[in-house]
Each structure stands twice: as structure tokens, then as C-alpha cells.
Amino acid sequence: MKELVLVRHAKSDWGNETLKDIDRHLNERGYEDAYLLSKWYQKNHSMPDLIISSTATRALNTALIFARELEFNMVNFTLEKKIYESKASTLLSVIKKQEDTKNTILLFGHNPGITDLFNELSKDVYFDNIPTCGIVSLGFDTNSWNEISVENSKLNYQQFPKEYKN
């Protein structure tokens, strides 16, 4: 059994027009949401085997907040340039090349790729838009990342900041 947890980066700051898009930081709400959702994840789910993050500052900051809350072993924390501005097919290729010894992967990335990948792999639910700091988890009835597909997937859970705050 494999579990893929997709996390869209938390809300980012648009206030500094001199920054490149890849360098944008989290805003105050982004930090709050990342802390809330990382604590929720830590309380309700087991430790992931691998964290993969986009190199974009906002995604990396979100991933690092989760790693800190989880007291995650950073040896299993990976940065992947391909995640930034990627299509679902690129994200899927990043996932499929992971070692089969890793059973649970948290992937921190961006829309539209995160939402598109989820919709491509899910037969249970469709999302128009996974919100910032949204978490969606799919389980796959396989022992190999290379064999994950819509046919062997099931929705494990979803958690969005708005739901958690209510």
C-alpha cells in the first residue's frame, strides 16, 4: 500500500513586486495555516517516509514548517526543481521514480499541477481547486510507486484550512 499526500503551498505574499514569482514568501495567513495544518497532520497521521518539496520559497517554507512540527528526519527531505510550474504528468513522473521502500510521501507544490494530479489519480472526488495549504491524501493498492494509477486509488482524507478553523 502506498500513500501520496499532496499539499499545496500556504498563502503567499504578493506585496513585493521586485521579487520573482519563485521567490515569493508566505504571508501571515500562510504561516498561520501551515502551522495549523502541520499540527493537525502530526496529531492525526503517522510520520511520512519522504517529503518532496518544490524549490519555490513559498512551497519550501510550507514544507519546512511541516517538517519541524513532525520532527522529521531531514535526511528524507528532498527538493525537486521540476515541481515548480509543472504539469500533472511531471509531478507523476517525480513520484513514480521514488524508492518503493518509501510508503508515504508528502509532496509540496503548486496549482494547477497539484489539483490536476489529484484529479487525474482520484476516482472518488473531483476538485476544481485545492486551496492554499490544502491537504489531500490518496492511497494506492500497490507496493510500487511506478504502478500507482486511478484504477488502484482511493481517497484517504482531505483537510483544508477553512474546514480546520471552523
N, C-alpha and C positions, 0 to 999 in steps of 0.2 A: 504494500500500500504506500502510495506517495501522496504528500500533501503540498500543494502550492498555495502560498498566501501572498496575494497581490496587495500592495499598499501604495496608494497614490500619495505623492509628497503632500505635506501640510501646506496651508495657505501661505503664499509668498508675498513679498513686498514689491510694489510697483513704484515706490516713491523716488528711486534714484534712476533718473533717465540715462545717466552715464554708464551704468552697469550693462554688460552684455546679458542676454537672457539666461545663459548658463550660470552666471554668477549671482543671480538674484537670491537674496536671503529669505528666511521665514519672517513673517510679520508677527505681531504679538499674539493674534489669534492662532496662527500657525504653531507657535511654540506651545500655547495652552492645549490645543487639540492633540499635538504629538505627545505631550506628557500624559494627558488623559487616556488616550487610546493605547499608549505603551503600557500604562499601569493596568488597564483593562485586559490587554493581551497577557501580561505577566500573571495576572490573577487567574485567568480562565483557560490558559493553554500551556502546553509543555514547551520546553526550550527547542527552538529550531536548530537544525543541524548546520544550516548555512544561511547567511544573509548576503544578498547581492544588491548593490545599490548603483544607481546612475551616478555619474561623476558631477552632475549639476549640483550646485551648492544647496539648493532647497531640498532636493531628494536626499543628498548625503547627510544634511543636518537632521532630517526626519529619521533616517536610518540610525544615526548615531544616538539619538535620544532613545530609540527603542533598544539599541544595544546596551546602553548604560542602564536603563531600567531593568533589563533582563539579566544584567551582569554577564553578558555574552562573551564567550572566548573569541577575541578578535582575530585569532588565527583563522577562523572560519568566516571572516568578513571580507567580502570581495567587492572591488569597484569594477564596473563594466561600462566603458565609454559608449558601447553600442546601444545602451538603453535610452540615452538622451535622444529625443526626436525620432524614436524608432517606431516602425510598424509592428503589428501583432506578430507577423512572421519572423521578424528579427528577434523579438522577445522570446518567442517559442524556440528558436534555434539556440539562444543563450541557455535556456532551461534544459533543453534536450541534451546538451553536451556535458551536463553535470554528472558527477560520480554517483553511481547507484547506491553507494554506501550512505549517501545523504537522503534521508527520508522526508524531511520537512524543510522547505525552502521559503524564506521571506524575500520577496523581490520588491524593491522600492523604485518606482518610476513615475511616469508622466502620462497624461492623456494626450491624444486619444488612444495611444498604444495600450495602456493598462485596461481601459474599458473594452477596447476591441479584442484584446487577447482573452479576457474573461468571457465575452460573448461568443467567441469562436470555440471555446472549450466547454462552455456550460450548456447542458440540455435542460436545466431546471428553471432558470430565470434569465431574463434579459434586462440589462441596464442601459438606459440612454446615456447616462453619465455617472461614473463613480466619482463622488465628491472628493475634494481635497481631504487628505488623511483618512479616506475611506479604506476599509479592510474587507477583502473578500477571500474566502478560502474554498478551494476545490480539492476533493480527494479523488484519487485515481486508483482503480483496481488493477494495479500492475506493480512490478518490482523494478521497473526500468523507466527512467525519465524519457528515454527515447521512444517509449511506447505510450506516452500519455496522449489522450485524444478525447473528443466529445463522447465517443462511444463508451469509454470506461470511466467517465467523470460523474461526480455528484457534488452538489453544493453542501459544504460543511456548515458554513456560517457567513454572515455579513455583519459588519459593525461600522456605523458612520458616526461622526462626531455629534451631529444633530440628535440622533437617537440616544446616544450615551448621556447627553446633557439633560435630557428630559426624564 
